[in-house]
Amino acid sequence: MDPSTLSTINNIILDPRYADYLAILKGARNGLVYGVKVRFPHALVMAILFGRGDWTARAKTIFRATKTHALNLAKFVTLYKTLVLVQRKANAGKERAADTFIAGLIGGYMVFGERTAINEQIVLYVVSRVVASFIPRQAPPSPHPYPQSDKVRPLPPNAKIFSYFAALSWGAVMYLFANRGETIQPGMFNSMTYLYNDSNYWEDLRTLLWHNK
């Protein structure tokens, strides 16, 4: 690319007037990348250990699961950051504590509200971290054994109730991340920092689209 053109693009990218909108773009990028990084190795291992059919069928399953996870995460980050921005602009540029919850609530319902196997895994992961955030810090773990039975067959949750469950889970975790980040499990906190905070910073075209930092 011509140096003068690249310089012009970088000047636009670094212009504070466009920062909010480019943060949404980079959030979508980070959601897509992170979704691939998280889902692909998991889907690969599951296909090797428990997959059915030939390797062509297993490869399609891996691709489908990775694509779904990555796109859903990219959609959620985009929708969440857009809704937070809209609310802030509607409130004279001031962000309220409830804005993150509302954005997460709507985004969780619209993106993760459909009960699929992947959405169910993601929502259960999120809600476990939300619930864990209410555990007092530095407290010793208390084991809770469950009875084992080979006669029990798992049933999927009610689809309508799951939609509300997904919405509340995402609303809660986004509120906690923005206002009580110290209560979130470290692994998830690092993931959320990458998705929602790191996407607010870049130095040039390379760090906007190709590399996080």
N, C-alpha and C positions, 0 to 999 in steps of 0.2 A: 504494500500500500504506500502511496506517495506520502512522504514525511509531513508535508503541509496539510494534507487531508487528515492524516492521523492526529496531528496536533489540533486541528479544528474539532475533531470528534472528541478528543480527550478534554478539550476546554468545555465542550457542551456537557460531557459526562460529569465533570467536576463543578459545574455551575449549581450553586445551592437551590436555584429555582426549580431544578428538575430532580432534586435529591429524593423527594418522597416517591415519585413515580418510578425512578430507576431502582429504588429499594424494593419495590414490588416486583420488578423484572428480575432482579438478582435473587429475590426470595423464591420465585418460581424456579429459577435455575438451580438454586441450592436444594430445593425440595426434590427436584428431579434426580439430581446426582445422589443425594442422600438415600432416596428411595431405592435406587439401583444398588448402592453399596450395602444396604441393609438386607434387601430381599433376595438378591441374586445368590449369595453364598448359602442362605437358608434354604432357598428353593432347590439349589443344586444338591445339597446334602440330603434333603428330604426325598428328592427324586432318586438318588442313588440307593438310599436305605429302604424307602417304602414305596417307590414309584411302581406303576404298573404299565405294561405294554413295552414296545421296543424303545430304543433310544431316540428315535425320531419323535415319538409321542411324548417322551419324557422331556425332550428339548423344547417342544412346543409348550408344555406345561410350565417349564422354568421361565420361558420368555413371557408367557401370558401373566404369570404371577408377578414377575419383576416389573413388567409394563404397568399393570394395574396399581401396584404399590407406589411406584414412582410418580405416575400421573396423578393419583389421588392426593399424594402429599404435595405435589406442585400446585394442584388446584386449591388445596386447603390454605397453603401459605399465601397464595395470590389473593384469595377471597378474604382471608383474615386481615392481611395488611391493608387491603383496599377498604374494608369496613372500618378499621381503626382510623384510617386517614379521613374517610367521609365523616365519621363522628367528630373527629378533632376539628375539621373545618366547619362543621355545623355548630361547634361550641366555641367559636371565635379563636381557633388555634390552640385551645387548651384540652389536654387529654385527661379524662376522668378515669377513676379506678375501675368503674363498671364497663368502660368501653371495651376492654380486653375480653371480659366475660361475655358481653353481647356478641362481639365479633366471633369468638370461639364457639358460642352457642349456635349461631346461624351457620357458620362454616362447618361445624361438626354435623349438623342436621343435613345440610345440602350435599356434603361430600361423603361423609361416612355413615349417613343414616340408613342407607340400603344394606340389609343384612346379607353379606356375602362372607365367605370364609376368611378372606384377607381383611375386610373391614372389621370383622368380629375380633380377629387377633389384635389388630391395631387398637381398637377401642378398649379391649380388656387390658392391654398393656398400659394404656393411658389411665384408665380408671384405677388400676392397681397403684400407680404412682400418686394419683390424687388422694386415694385412701391412705396411702403410706405417709403422705405429708402431714396428716393429723396425729401421727405417732410422735410423742415427745422426743426431742433430740437427745442423743446419748443414752437412751434407754436400752437395757439388755433385751434381746429378742425372746419372745415367749412362744415355744412350739405349740402347734395345734394339730395333733394327729387326726387323720380322717379314717373311717372304717373302709376296709378294702372288700370289694365284692366283684365276682366275675359274672354276676347275674344282672347287673345294672347296665342299662343302655342310655347313653347321653342323648338328651333332646335339645334341639336348637331353641333359642329364646323366641318369644313372640315377636314377630316382625315389627309391629307398630310400637310396642313398648321398647324394643331395641333402638328405634329411631330416637325416642326421647332420651334413652339412656346414653346414646352416642352424643347427642347434643349437649346434655348436662356435663358429660365427662370432658368434652373439649372446651366448653365454656369455663369449667372449673380449672382445668390445667393451664389455660392461657391466662386466667386471672392470677393464679398462683405464681406463674413464671414472671409476670410483670410486677407483682406486688409482694410476693413472699417466696422469692426464688431460693432462699436458704433452706426451705422445707422440702424441696424437690430432690429426688434421688439423683446422685451425681451424674450417672450415665445419661439419664434423660435430660438433665440440665445442660450438659455439654451438647447434646443433640439439638436442643431448642435454641441454644445460643448460636449454633451454626446456622440454623434455619431462619431465625427471626432477628437476631442482632447483627451477625456478621454480614447479612445481606444489606445492611445500611451503610457499609463502607466499601470504597473502591478507590483506586488511584488512576486507573486508565482503562482502556478497552479490555486489556488482558485480564485484569483483576475484576472486571465487571462480569465477564462471560466465561472465561476459560479457567481462571484460578481464583479460589476464594481470597487468598492473600498473596 
